[in-house]
């Protein structure tokens, strides 16, 4: 029984290498395209890749270290959420302040400057209404 010999076009090879460079694993590319040769894609990467082989970082750590990393990642996430809430609150307060300043400017235009009896420059309720 003869086994068919597959020949791939240069365009196809470059397309597979581009997917590899975008982050796809060699094994997943072999499975996706039905490429059976164990070193076929590696050869294409050597020939066509701009970056060469990607290296994978393997982190070896103790269970305590892994747990500490998870705790720190959780803490970072909580802090990012808290920061987001603070930023939204700041924007809300700045908007309120801007509206109050605009309202105060309209009152001054309408009624003129506050009376000299009010030397602080602040408005009381009677002057605003």
N, CA, C and O atoms as a Tinker XYZ file with bonds, in Angstrom:
   516  protein
     1  N      0.848000   -1.183000    0.000000    73     2
     2  CA     0.000000    0.000000    0.000000    64     1     3
     3  C      0.893000    1.245000    0.000000    63     2     4     5
     4  O      1.800000    1.364000    0.824000    81     3
     5  N      0.633000    2.157000   -0.915000    73     3     6
     6  CA     1.461000    3.351000   -1.025000    64     5     7
     7  C      0.824000    4.498000   -0.247000    63     6     8     9
     8  O     -0.396000    4.655000   -0.192000    81     7
     9  N      1.677000    5.258000    0.328000    73     7    10
    10  CA     1.245000    6.423000    1.078000    64     9    11
    11  C      1.397000    7.646000    0.183000    63    10    12    13
    12  O      2.441000    7.824000   -0.444000    81    11
    13  N      0.347000    8.512000    0.111000    73    11    14
    14  CA     0.467000    9.683000   -0.775000    64    13    15
    15  C      1.510000   10.663000   -0.242000    63    14    16    17
    16  O      1.663000   10.836000    0.967000    81    15
    17  N      2.209000   11.289000   -1.155000    73    15    18
    18  CA     3.196000   12.309000   -0.808000    64    17    19
    19  C      2.511000   13.662000   -0.955000    63    18    20    21
    20  O      1.978000   14.002000   -2.011000    81    19
    21  N      2.541000   14.412000    0.121000    73    19    22
    22  CA     1.895000   15.727000    0.098000    64    21    23
    23  C      2.934000   16.786000   -0.247000    63    22    24    25
    24  O      4.050000   16.779000    0.271000    81    23
    25  N      2.545000   17.682000   -1.122000    73    23    26
    26  CA     3.378000   18.823000   -1.483000    64    25    27
    27  C      2.583000   20.084000   -1.163000    63    26    28    29
    28  O      1.430000   20.221000   -1.572000    81    27
    29  N      3.192000   20.982000   -0.446000    73    27    30
    30  CA     2.518000   22.205000   -0.031000    64    29    31
    31  C      3.093000   23.386000   -0.805000    63    30    32    33
    32  O      4.297000   23.453000   -1.055000    81    31
    33  N      2.225000   24.308000   -1.176000    73    31    34
    34  CA     2.688000   25.493000   -1.899000    64    33    35
    35  C      3.430000   26.421000   -0.937000    63    34    36    37
    36  O      3.254000   26.358000    0.279000    81    35
    37  N      4.259000   27.278000   -1.518000    73    35    38
    38  CA     5.005000   28.233000   -0.706000    64    37    39
    39  C      4.048000   29.186000    0.013000    63    38    40    41
    40  O      4.284000   29.562000    1.162000    81    39
    41  N      2.972000   29.572000   -0.667000    73    39    42
    42  CA     1.976000   30.461000   -0.063000    64    41    43
    43  C      1.360000   29.800000    1.165000    63    42    44    45
    44  O      1.199000   30.442000    2.203000    81    43
    45  N      1.016000   28.528000    1.050000    73    43    46
    46  CA     0.445000   27.796000    2.166000    64    45    47
    47  C      1.435000   27.725000    3.331000    63    46    48    49
    48  O      1.067000   27.942000    4.486000    81    47
    49  N      2.677000   27.423000    3.016000    73    47    50
    50  CA     3.708000   27.320000    4.054000    64    49    51
    51  C      3.859000   28.650000    4.794000    63    50    52    53
    52  O      3.931000   28.686000    6.023000    81    51
    53  N      3.905000   29.733000    4.030000    73    51    54
    54  CA     4.047000   31.050000    4.643000    64    53    55
    55  C      2.826000   31.395000    5.514000    63    54    56    57
    56  O      2.960000   32.032000    6.558000    81    55
    57  N      1.650000   30.969000    5.074000    73    55    58
    58  CA     0.426000   31.202000    5.833000    64    57    59
    59  C      0.484000   30.473000    7.185000    63    58    60    61
    60  O      0.115000   31.033000    8.217000    81    59
    61  N      0.944000   29.239000    7.162000    73    59    62
    62  CA     1.070000   28.462000    8.399000    64    61    63
    63  C      2.095000   29.119000    9.326000    63    62    64    65
    64  O      1.867000   29.222000   10.531000    81    63
    65  N      3.218000   29.560000    8.769000    73    63    66
    66  CA     4.251000   30.218000    9.575000    64    65    67
    67  C      3.716000   31.515000   10.166000    63    66    68    69
    68  O      4.024000   31.845000   11.311000    81    67
    69  N      2.921000   32.249000    9.402000    73    67    70
    70  CA     2.320000   33.487000    9.907000    64    69    71
    71  C      1.409000   33.192000   11.096000    63    70    72    73
    72  O      1.419000   33.926000   12.085000    81    71
    73  N      0.631000   32.134000   11.004000    73    71    74
    74  CA    -0.221000   31.746000   12.133000    64    73    75
    75  C      0.622000   31.374000   13.339000    63    74    76    77
    76  O      0.280000   31.707000   14.474000    81    75
    77  N      1.727000   30.680000   13.088000    73    75    78
    78  CA     2.633000   30.316000   14.180000    64    77    79
    79  C      3.172000   31.576000   14.851000    63    78    80    81
    80  O      3.201000   31.667000   16.078000    81    79
    81  N      3.598000   32.548000   14.044000    73    79    82
    82  CA     4.133000   33.801000   14.592000    64    81    83
    83  C      3.081000   34.588000   15.351000    63    82    84    85
    84  O      3.406000   35.366000   16.248000    81    83
    85  N      1.813000   34.386000   14.991000    73    83    86
    86  CA     0.724000   35.082000   15.688000    64    85    87
    87  C      0.381000   34.408000   17.009000    63    86    88    89
    88  O     -0.429000   34.925000   17.778000    81    87
    89  N      0.998000   33.243000   17.278000    73    87    90
    90  CA     0.782000   32.628000   18.575000    64    89    91
    91  C      0.240000   31.217000   18.562000    63    90    92    93
    92  O      0.104000   30.610000   19.624000    81    91
    93  N     -0.075000   30.673000   17.404000    73    91    94
    94  CA    -0.602000   29.307000   17.339000    64    93    95
    95  C      0.512000   28.311000   17.658000    63    94    96    97
    96  O      1.674000   28.534000   17.318000    81    95
    97  N      0.146000   27.221000   18.307000    73    95    98
    98  CA     1.105000   26.172000   18.624000    64    97    99
    99  C      1.322000   25.279000   17.407000    63    98   100   101
   100  O      0.425000   25.102000   16.583000    81    99
   101  N      2.515000   24.726000   17.307000    73    99   102
   102  CA     2.839000   23.852000   16.179000    64   101   103
   103  C      1.884000   22.670000   16.144000    63   102   104   105
   104  O      1.384000   22.308000   15.079000    81   103
   105  N      1.627000   22.069000   17.291000    73   103   106
   106  CA     0.740000   20.907000   17.346000    64   105   107
   107  C     -0.654000   21.250000   16.832000    63   106   108   109
   108  O     -1.249000   20.476000   16.082000    81   107
   109  N     -1.173000   22.409000   17.233000    73   107   110
   110  CA    -2.516000   22.792000   16.772000    64   109   111
   111  C     -2.543000   23.059000   15.273000    63   110   112   113
   112  O     -3.546000   22.785000   14.615000    81   111
   113  N     -1.455000   23.587000   14.728000    73   111   114
   114  CA    -1.379000   23.815000   13.282000    64   113   115
   115  C     -1.315000   22.488000   12.532000    63   114   116   117
   116  O     -1.925000   22.338000   11.474000    81   115
   117  N     -0.577000   21.531000   13.082000    73   115   118
   118  CA    -0.516000   20.204000   12.452000    64   117   119
   119  C     -1.902000   19.574000   12.420000    63   118   120   121
   120  O     -2.313000   18.989000   11.418000    81   119
   121  N     -2.600000   19.701000   13.516000    73   119   122
   122  CA    -3.944000   19.124000   13.618000    64   121   123
   123  C     -4.919000   19.855000   12.694000    63   122   124   125
   124  O     -5.717000   19.223000   12.002000    81   123
   125  N     -4.853000   21.175000   12.685000    73   123   126
   126  CA    -5.768000   21.993000   11.888000    64   125   127
   127  C     -5.652000   21.690000   10.392000    63   126   128   129
   128  O     -6.661000   21.575000    9.695000    81   127
   129  N     -4.429000   21.563000    9.910000    73   127   130
   130  CA    -4.205000   21.393000    8.474000    64   129   131
   131  C     -3.897000   19.958000    8.071000    63   130   132   133
   132  O     -3.679000   19.686000    6.890000    81   131
   133  N     -3.875000   19.040000    9.024000    73   131   134
   134  CA    -3.605000   17.642000    8.701000    64   133   135
   135  C     -2.186000   17.391000    8.246000    63   134   136   137
   136  O     -1.942000   16.541000    7.389000    81   135
   137  N     -1.252000   18.126000    8.814000    73   135   138
   138  CA     0.157000   17.969000    8.461000    64   137   139
   139  C      0.733000   16.889000    9.369000    63   138   140   141
   140  O      0.786000   17.055000   10.588000    81   139
   141  N      1.168000   15.770000    8.761000    73   139   142
   142  CA     1.578000   14.628000    9.564000    64   141   143
   143  C      3.067000   14.591000    9.875000    63   142   144   145
   144  O      3.463000   13.961000   10.855000    81   143
   145  N      3.879000   15.224000    9.101000    73   143   146
   146  CA     5.323000   15.194000    9.335000    64   145   147
   147  C      5.674000   15.852000   10.658000    63   146   148   149
   148  O      5.218000   16.957000   10.952000    81   147
   149  N      6.486000   15.170000   11.453000    73   147   150
   150  CA     6.846000   15.685000   12.772000    64   149   151
   151  C      7.666000   16.956000   12.729000    63   150   152   153
   152  O      7.571000   17.780000   13.638000    81   151
   153  N      8.472000   17.135000   11.689000    73   151   154
   154  CA     9.363000   18.297000   11.616000    64   153   155
   155  C      9.035000   19.212000   10.439000    63   154   156   157
   156  O      9.802000   20.122000   10.124000    81   155
   157  N      7.919000   18.974000    9.804000    73   155   158
   158  CA     7.564000   19.745000    8.604000    64   157   159
   159  C      7.422000   21.224000    8.924000    63   158   160   161
   160  O      8.064000   22.066000    8.296000    81   159
   161  N      6.585000   21.538000    9.894000    73   159   162
   162  CA     6.339000   22.954000   10.216000    64   161   163
   163  C      7.600000   23.605000   10.774000    63   162   164   165
   164  O      7.869000   24.773000   10.496000    81   163
   165  N      8.380000   22.851000   11.566000    73   163   166
   166  CA     9.625000   23.414000   12.090000    64   165   167
   167  C     10.562000   23.823000   10.952000    63   166   168   169
   168  O     11.229000   24.854000   11.037000    81   167
   169  N     10.611000   23.027000    9.900000    73   167   170
   170  CA    11.430000   23.373000    8.731000    64   169   171
   171  C     10.937000   24.638000    8.056000    63   170   172   173
   172  O     11.729000   25.479000    7.632000    81   171
   173  N      9.613000   24.765000    7.958000    73   171   174
   174  CA     9.044000   25.978000    7.354000    64   173   175
   175  C      9.370000   27.200000    8.208000    63   174   176   177
   176  O      9.653000   28.275000    7.680000    81   175
   177  N      9.329000   27.034000    9.508000    73   175   178
   178  CA     9.635000   28.154000   10.407000    64   177   179
   179  C     11.082000   28.591000   10.199000    63   178   180   181
   180  O     11.365000   29.786000   10.114000    81   179
   181  N     11.990000   27.633000   10.117000    73   179   182
   182  CA    13.396000   27.980000    9.883000    64   181   183
   183  C     13.566000   28.732000    8.569000    63   182   184   185
   184  O     14.354000   29.672000    8.471000    81   183
   185  N     12.814000   28.302000    7.563000    73   183   186
   186  CA    12.983000   28.877000    6.234000    64   185   187
   187  C     12.257000   30.214000    6.063000    63   186   188   189
   188  O     12.805000   31.138000    5.463000    81   187
   189  N     11.045000   30.327000    6.578000    73   187   190
   190  CA    10.210000   31.487000    6.256000    64   189   191
   191  C      9.975000   32.464000    7.411000    63   190   192   193
   192  O      9.523000   33.585000    7.183000    81   191
   193  N     10.268000   32.064000    8.616000    73   191   194
   194  CA     9.927000   32.916000    9.750000    64   193   195
   195  C     10.871000   34.094000    9.886000    63   194   196   197
   196  O     12.076000   33.983000    9.661000    81   195
   197  N     10.297000   35.216000   10.256000    73   195   198
   198  CA    11.107000   36.404000   10.518000    64   197   199
   199  C     11.716000   36.335000   11.913000    63   198   200   201
   200  O     12.769000   36.918000   12.170000    81   199
   201  N     11.046000   35.618000   12.808000    73   199   202
   202  CA    11.457000   35.624000   14.204000    64   201   203
   203  C     12.106000   34.318000   14.648000    63   202   204   205
   204  O     12.756000   34.289000   15.693000    81   203
   205  N     11.953000   33.268000   13.908000    73   203   206
   206  CA    12.479000   31.978000   14.326000    64   205   207
   207  C     11.549000   31.323000   15.334000    63   206   208   209
   208  O     10.382000   31.696000   15.456000    81   207
   209  N     12.068000   30.363000   16.041000    73   207   210
   210  CA    11.246000   29.650000   17.017000    64   209   211
   211  C     10.893000   30.551000   18.191000    63   210   212   213
   212  O     11.691000   31.372000   18.644000    81   211
   213  N      9.675000   30.365000   18.662000    73   211   214
   214  CA     9.273000   31.021000   19.898000    64   213   215
   215  C      9.781000   30.164000   21.037000    63   214   216   217
   216  O      9.857000   28.942000   20.917000    81   215
   217  N     10.117000   30.780000   22.103000    73   215   218
   218  CA    10.490000   30.011000   23.284000    64   217   219
   219  C      9.355000   30.112000   24.284000    63   218   220   221
   220  O      8.707000   31.150000   24.415000    81   219
   221  N      9.133000   29.039000   24.970000    73   219   222
   222  CA     8.103000   29.031000   25.992000    64   221   223
   223  C      8.767000   29.178000   27.338000    63   222   224   225
   224  O      9.804000   28.566000   27.596000    81   223
   225  N      8.181000   29.980000   28.194000    73   223   226
   226  CA     8.690000   30.147000   29.536000    64   225   227
   227  C      8.022000   29.096000   30.416000    63   226   228   229
   228  O      6.796000   29.021000   30.499000    81   227
   229  N      8.835000   28.306000   31.055000    73   227   230
   230  CA     8.326000   27.301000   31.974000    64   229   231
   231  C      8.697000   27.755000   33.367000    63   230   232   233
   232  O      9.875000   27.904000   33.693000    81   231
   233  N      7.688000   27.972000   34.181000    73   231   234
   234  CA     7.923000   28.460000   35.531000    64   233   235
   235  C      7.860000   27.271000   36.482000    63   234   236   237
   236  O      6.847000   26.578000   36.573000    81   235
   237  N      8.950000   27.055000   37.178000    73   235   238
   238  CA     9.000000   25.993000   38.176000    64   237   239
   239  C      9.003000   26.672000   39.534000    63   238   240   241
   240  O      9.873000   27.486000   39.845000    81   239
   241  N      8.003000   26.316000   40.337000    73   239   242
   242  CA     7.882000   26.957000   41.639000    64   241   243
   243  C      7.227000   26.014000   42.635000    63   242   244   245
   244  O      6.585000   25.032000   42.263000    81   243
   245  N      7.402000   26.332000   43.886000    73   243   246
   246  CA     6.784000   25.541000   44.950000    64   245   247
   247  C      5.310000   25.880000   45.042000    63   246   248   249
   248  O      4.854000   26.894000   44.512000    81   247
   249  N      4.572000   25.014000   45.725000    73   247   250
   250  CA     3.134000   25.230000   45.891000    64   249   251
   251  C      2.858000   26.537000   46.626000    63   250   252   253
   252  O      1.912000   27.252000   46.296000    81   251
   253  N      3.691000   26.849000   47.632000    73   251   254
   254  CA     3.497000   28.102000   48.388000    64   253   255
   255  C      3.688000   29.324000   47.490000    63   254   256   257
   256  O      2.961000   30.313000   47.591000    81   255
   257  N      4.681000   29.229000   46.612000    73   255   258
   258  CA     4.932000   30.335000   45.698000    64   257   259
   259  C      3.771000   30.512000   44.728000    63   258   260   261
   260  O      3.352000   31.636000   44.453000    81   259
   261  N      3.260000   29.415000   44.217000    73   259   262
   262  CA     2.128000   29.484000   43.289000    64   261   263
   263  C      0.913000   30.083000   43.990000    63   262   264   265
   264  O      0.192000   30.893000   43.407000    81   263
   265  N      0.687000   29.686000   45.237000    73   263   266
   266  CA    -0.443000   30.229000   46.002000    64   265   267
   267  C     -0.258000   31.726000   46.251000    63   266   268   269
   268  O     -1.217000   32.493000   46.170000    81   267
   269  N      0.958000   32.135000   46.550000    73   267   270
   270  CA     1.252000   33.553000   46.787000    64   269   271
   271  C      1.011000   34.370000   45.508000    63   270   272   273
   272  O      0.479000   35.478000   45.565000    81   271
   273  N      1.404000   33.817000   44.369000    73   271   274
   274  CA     1.185000   34.497000   43.089000    64   273   275
   275  C     -0.314000   34.678000   42.855000    63   274   276   277
   276  O     -0.753000   35.746000   42.427000    81   275
   277  N     -1.102000   33.634000   43.136000    73   275   278
   278  CA    -2.555000   33.741000   42.975000    64   277   279
   279  C     -3.133000   34.803000   43.889000    63   278   280   281
   280  O     -3.994000   35.582000   43.479000    81   279
   281  N     -2.654000   34.838000   45.148000    73   279   282
   282  CA    -3.126000   35.853000   46.091000    64   281   283
   283  C     -2.801000   37.257000   45.591000    63   282   284   285
   284  O     -3.642000   38.155000   45.644000    81   283
   285  N     -1.581000   37.437000   45.107000    73   283   286
   286  CA    -1.167000   38.750000   44.613000    64   285   287
   287  C     -1.957000   39.154000   43.371000    63   286   288   289
   288  O     -2.328000   40.319000   43.226000    81   287
   289  N     -2.215000   38.202000   42.475000    73   287   290
   290  CA    -3.018000   38.511000   41.285000    64   289   291
   291  C     -4.431000   38.913000   41.687000    63   290   292   293
   292  O     -5.009000   39.827000   41.100000    81   291
   293  N     -4.987000   38.235000   42.688000    73   291   294
   294  CA    -6.318000   38.586000   43.188000    64   293   295
   295  C     -6.304000   39.989000   43.789000    63   294   296   297
   296  O     -7.215000   40.784000   43.559000    81   295
   297  N     -5.257000   40.281000   44.563000    73   295   298
   298  CA    -5.134000   41.603000   45.181000    64   297   299
   299  C     -5.004000   42.693000   44.113000    63   298   300   301
   300  O     -5.608000   43.758000   44.239000    81   299
   301  N     -4.232000   42.435000   43.077000    73   299   302
   302  CA    -4.084000   43.400000   41.986000    64   301   303
   303  C     -5.436000   43.665000   41.337000    63   302   304   305
   304  O     -5.786000   44.812000   41.059000    81   303
   305  N     -6.189000   42.604000   41.098000    73   303   306
   306  CA    -7.514000   42.757000   40.479000    64   305   307
   307  C     -8.433000   43.600000   41.361000    63   306   308   309
   308  O     -9.143000   44.477000   40.869000    81   307
   309  N     -8.416000   43.330000   42.668000    73   307   310
   310  CA    -9.247000   44.108000   43.595000    64   309   311
   311  C     -8.821000   45.569000   43.616000    63   310   312   313
   312  O     -9.667000   46.464000   43.635000    81   311
   313  N     -7.522000   45.813000   43.614000    73   311   314
   314  CA    -7.023000   47.189000   43.613000    64   313   315
   315  C     -7.369000   47.920000   42.320000    63   314   316   317
   316  O     -7.688000   49.109000   42.341000    81   315
   317  N     -7.305000   47.210000   41.198000    73   315   318
   318  CA    -7.687000   47.828000   39.922000    64   317   319
   319  C     -9.158000   48.213000   39.932000    63   318   320   321
   320  O     -9.530000   49.276000   39.436000    81   319
   321  N    -10.006000   47.337000   40.505000    73   319   322
   322  CA   -11.432000   47.656000   40.595000    64   321   323
   323  C    -11.662000   48.848000   41.513000    63   322   324   325
   324  O    -12.466000   49.727000   41.201000    81   323
   325  N    -10.956000   48.884000   42.650000    73   323   326
   326  CA   -11.103000   50.007000   43.581000    64   325   327
   327  C    -10.641000   51.310000   42.923000    63   326   328   329
   328  O    -11.275000   52.353000   43.077000    81   327
   329  N     -9.540000   51.233000   42.197000    73   327   330
   330  CA    -9.048000   52.419000   41.495000    64   329   331
   331  C    -10.067000   52.904000   40.472000    63   330   332   333
   332  O    -10.294000   54.106000   40.340000    81   331
   333  N    -10.676000   51.979000   39.756000    73   331   334
   334  CA   -11.699000   52.351000   38.781000    64   333   335
   335  C    -12.859000   53.078000   39.445000    63   334   336   337
   336  O    -13.365000   54.064000   38.909000    81   335
   337  N    -13.283000   52.597000   40.609000    73   335   338
   338  CA   -14.377000   53.249000   41.335000    64   337   339
   339  C    -13.975000   54.646000   41.783000    63   338   340   341
   340  O    -14.772000   55.581000   41.699000    81   339
   341  N    -12.745000   54.792000   42.257000    73   339   342
   342  CA   -12.265000   56.102000   42.707000    64   341   343
   343  C    -12.201000   57.078000   41.534000    63   342   344   345
   344  O    -12.577000   58.242000   41.669000    81   343
   345  N    -11.728000   56.606000   40.396000    73   343   346
   346  CA   -11.643000   57.469000   39.212000    64   345   347
   347  C    -13.039000   57.921000   38.790000    63   346   348   349
   348  O    -13.243000   59.091000   38.465000    81   347
   349  N    -14.004000   56.993000   38.795000    73   347   350
   350  CA   -15.381000   57.365000   38.444000    64   349   351
   351  C    -15.949000   58.381000   39.436000    63   350   352   353
   352  O    -16.613000   59.337000   39.035000    81   351
   353  N    -15.693000   58.177000   40.721000    73   351   354
   354  CA   -16.169000   59.116000   41.742000    64   353   355
   355  C    -15.537000   60.491000   41.537000    63   354   356   357
   356  O    -16.217000   61.509000   41.666000    81   355
   357  N    -14.249000   60.527000   41.219000    73   355   358
   358  CA   -13.559000   61.792000   40.961000    64   357   359
   359  C    -14.189000   62.512000   39.769000    63   358   360   361
   360  O    -14.436000   63.716000   39.827000    81   359
   361  N    -14.446000   61.776000   38.693000    73   359   362
   362  CA   -15.073000   62.383000   37.517000    64   361   363
   363  C    -16.458000   62.925000   37.846000    63   362   364   365
   364  O    -16.843000   64.002000   37.390000    81   363
   365  N    -17.200000   62.161000   38.646000    73   363   366
   366  CA   -18.537000   62.598000   39.048000    64   365   367
   367  C    -18.450000   63.908000   39.841000    63   366   368   369
   368  O    -19.204000   64.843000   39.576000    81   367
   369  N    -17.536000   63.974000   40.806000    73   367   370
   370  CA   -17.393000   65.181000   41.624000    64   369   371
   371  C    -16.911000   66.371000   40.793000    63   370   372   373
   372  O    -17.356000   67.499000   41.001000    81   371
   373  N    -16.005000   66.117000   39.856000    73   371   374
   374  CA   -15.548000   67.206000   38.983000    64   373   375
   375  C    -16.693000   67.731000   38.124000    63   374   376   377
   376  O    -16.790000   68.934000   37.884000    81   375
   377  N    -17.558000   66.834000   37.662000    73   375   378
   378  CA   -18.707000   67.254000   36.867000    64   377   379
   379  C    -19.671000   68.088000   37.703000    63   378   380   381
   380  O    -20.181000   69.110000   37.244000    81   379
   381  N    -19.912000   67.650000   38.915000    73   379   382
   382  CA   -20.798000   68.399000   39.813000    64   381   383
   383  C    -20.213000   69.780000   40.083000    63   382   384   385
   384  O    -20.933000   70.778000   40.054000    81   383
   385  N    -18.913000   69.840000   40.345000    73   383   386
   386  CA   -18.251000   71.117000   40.598000    64   385   387
   387  C    -18.368000   72.036000   39.390000    63   386   388   389
   388  O    -18.613000   73.232000   39.542000    81   387
   389  N    -18.197000   71.494000   38.205000    73   387   390
   390  CA   -18.309000   72.298000   36.983000    64   389   391
   391  C    -19.718000   72.869000   36.830000    63   390   392   393
   392  O    -19.882000   74.039000   36.483000    81   391
   393  N    -20.734000   72.045000   37.089000    73   391   394
   394  CA   -22.123000   72.511000   37.000000    64   393   395
   395  C    -22.374000   73.609000   38.030000    63   394   396   397
   396  O    -23.014000   74.613000   37.719000    81   395
   397  N    -21.877000   73.426000   39.247000    73   395   398
   398  CA   -22.062000   74.446000   40.287000    64   397   399
   399  C    -21.379000   75.754000   39.907000    63   398   400   401
   400  O    -21.929000   76.830000   40.141000    81   399
   401  N    -20.201000   75.674000   39.330000    73   399   402
   402  CA   -19.501000   76.889000   38.899000    64   401   403
   403  C    -20.284000   77.604000   37.800000    63   402   404   405
   404  O    -20.391000   78.830000   37.804000    81   403
   405  N    -20.835000   76.827000   36.853000    73   403   406
   406  CA   -21.631000   77.430000   35.786000    64   405   407
   407  C    -22.878000   78.102000   36.356000    63   406   408   409
   408  O    -23.238000   79.207000   35.949000    81   407
   409  N    -23.536000   77.426000   37.306000    73   407   410
   410  CA   -24.720000   78.003000   37.941000    64   409   411
   411  C    -24.364000   79.276000   38.688000    63   410   412   413
   412  O    -25.103000   80.258000   38.622000    81   411
   413  N    -23.241000   79.273000   39.399000    73   411   414
   414  CA   -22.814000   80.455000   40.146000    64   413   415
   415  C    -22.504000   81.604000   39.185000    63   414   416   417
   416  O    -22.808000   82.762000   39.474000    81   415
   417  N    -21.902000   81.280000   38.048000    73   415   418
   418  CA   -21.586000   82.317000   37.060000    64   417   419
   419  C    -22.872000   82.928000   36.507000    63   418   420   421
   420  O    -22.937000   84.134000   36.271000    81   419
   421  N    -23.894000   82.099000   36.302000    73   419   422
   422  CA   -25.173000   82.614000   35.815000    64   421   423
   423  C    -25.824000   83.522000   36.849000    63   422   424   425
   424  O    -26.414000   84.540000   36.487000    81   423
   425  N    -25.727000   83.175000   38.119000    73   423   426
   426  CA   -26.303000   83.998000   39.182000    64   425   427
   427  C    -25.601000   85.342000   39.231000    63   426   428   429
   428  O    -26.249000   86.376000   39.394000    81   427
   429  N    -24.280000   85.336000   39.093000    73   427   430
   430  CA   -23.526000   86.590000   39.118000    64   429   431
   431  C    -23.928000   87.449000   37.927000    63   430   432   433
   432  O    -24.088000   88.661000   38.074000    81   431
   433  N    -24.095000   86.850000   36.746000    73   431   434
   434  CA   -24.493000   87.617000   35.564000    64   433   435
   435  C    -25.885000   88.195000   35.751000    63   434   436   437
   436  O    -26.155000   89.329000   35.356000    81   435
   437  N    -26.763000   87.411000   36.354000    73   435   438
   438  CA   -28.144000   87.822000   36.524000    64   437   439
   439  C    -28.287000   88.912000   37.587000    63   438   440   441
   440  O    -28.979000   89.907000   37.375000    81   439
   441  N    -27.639000   88.720000   38.712000    73   439   442
   442  CA   -27.826000   89.612000   39.860000    64   441   443
   443  C    -26.658000   90.550000   40.089000    63   442   444   445
   444  O    -26.717000   91.362000   41.012000    81   443
   445  N    -25.634000   90.481000   39.321000    73   443   446
   446  CA   -24.463000   91.303000   39.560000    64   445   447
   447  C    -23.587000   90.657000   40.619000    63   446   448   449
   448  O    -23.857000   89.540000   41.060000    81   447
   449  N    -22.553000   91.352000   41.019000    73   447   450
   450  CA   -21.644000   90.828000   42.026000    64   449   451
   451  C    -22.346000   90.743000   43.363000    63   450   452   453
   452  O    -23.274000   91.513000   43.613000    81   451
   453  N    -21.932000   89.823000   44.242000    73   451   454
   454  CA   -22.551000   89.736000   45.567000    64   453   455
   455  C    -22.332000   91.030000   46.345000    63   454   456   457
   456  O    -21.384000   91.774000   46.092000    81   455
   457  N    -23.215000   91.277000   47.282000    73   455   458
   458  CA   -23.144000   92.525000   48.053000    64   457   459
   459  C    -21.848000   92.594000   48.833000    63   458   460   461
   460  O    -21.240000   91.567000   49.134000    81   459
   461  N    -21.425000   93.810000   49.161000    73   459   462
   462  CA   -20.166000   94.013000   49.873000    64   461   463
   463  C    -20.243000   93.480000   51.295000    63   462   464   465
   464  O    -19.209000   93.275000   51.931000    81   463
   465  N    -21.466000   93.250000   51.811000    73   463   466
   466  CA   -21.592000   92.688000   53.154000    64   465   467
   467  C    -21.095000   91.254000   53.195000    63   466   468   469
   468  O    -20.757000   90.734000   54.258000    81   467
   469  N    -21.055000   90.630000   52.050000    73   467   470
   470  CA   -20.565000   89.255000   51.972000    64   469   471
   471  C    -19.146000   89.303000   51.406000    63   470   472   473
   472  O    -18.944000   89.110000   50.207000    81   471
   473  N    -18.175000   89.558000   52.267000    73   471   474
   474  CA   -16.803000   89.754000   51.807000    64   473   475
   475  C    -16.091000   88.449000   51.488000    63   474   476   477
   476  O    -15.015000   88.466000   50.891000    81   475
   477  N    -16.666000   87.327000   51.873000    73   475   478
   478  CA   -15.996000   86.050000   51.610000    64   477   479
   479  C    -16.113000   85.650000   50.152000    63   478   480   481
   480  O    -15.352000   84.806000   49.680000    81   479
   481  N    -17.055000   86.242000   49.430000    73   479   482
   482  CA   -17.233000   85.880000   48.034000    64   481   483
   483  C    -18.113000   84.663000   47.859000    63   482   484   485
   484  O    -18.347000   84.227000   46.732000    81   483
   485  N    -18.612000   84.099000   48.968000    73   483   486
   486  CA   -19.473000   82.926000   48.883000    64   485   487
   487  C    -20.916000   83.383000   48.854000    63   486   488   489
   488  O    -21.263000   84.430000   49.401000    81   487
   489  N    -21.742000   82.595000   48.217000    73   487   490
   490  CA   -23.156000   82.898000   48.127000    64   489   491
   491  C    -23.898000   82.200000   49.254000    63   490   492   493
   492  O    -23.571000   81.072000   49.622000    81   491
   493  N    -24.905000   82.885000   49.800000    73   491   494
   494  CA   -25.791000   82.169000   50.709000    64   493   495
   495  C    -27.050000   81.817000   49.928000    63   494   496   497
   496  O    -27.214000   82.260000   48.791000    81   495
   497  N    -27.937000   81.030000   50.519000    73   495   498
   498  CA   -29.108000   80.532000   49.804000    64   497   499
   499  C    -29.992000   81.672000   49.282000    63   498   500   501
   500  O    -30.526000   81.576000   48.177000    81   499
   501  N    -30.150000   82.731000   50.051000    73   499   502
   502  CA   -31.027000   83.837000   49.630000    64   501   503
   503  C    -30.481000   84.528000   48.395000    63   502   504   505
   504  O    -31.254000   84.930000   47.526000    81   503
   505  N    -29.157000   84.676000   48.296000    73   503   506
   506  CA   -28.561000   85.365000   47.154000    64   505   507
   507  C    -28.697000   84.521000   45.884000    63   506   508   509
   508  O    -28.851000   85.066000   44.791000    81   507
   509  N    -28.640000   83.197000   46.022000    73   507   510
   510  CA   -28.712000   82.327000   44.837000    64   509   511
   511  C    -30.135000   82.250000   44.342000    63   510   512   513
   512  O    -30.354000   82.199000   43.131000    81   511
   513  N    -31.099000   82.239000   45.219000    73   511   514
   514  CA   -32.488000   82.105000   44.792000    64   513   515
   515  C    -32.994000   83.453000   44.415000    63   514   516
   516  O    -34.152000   83.590000   44.020000    81   515
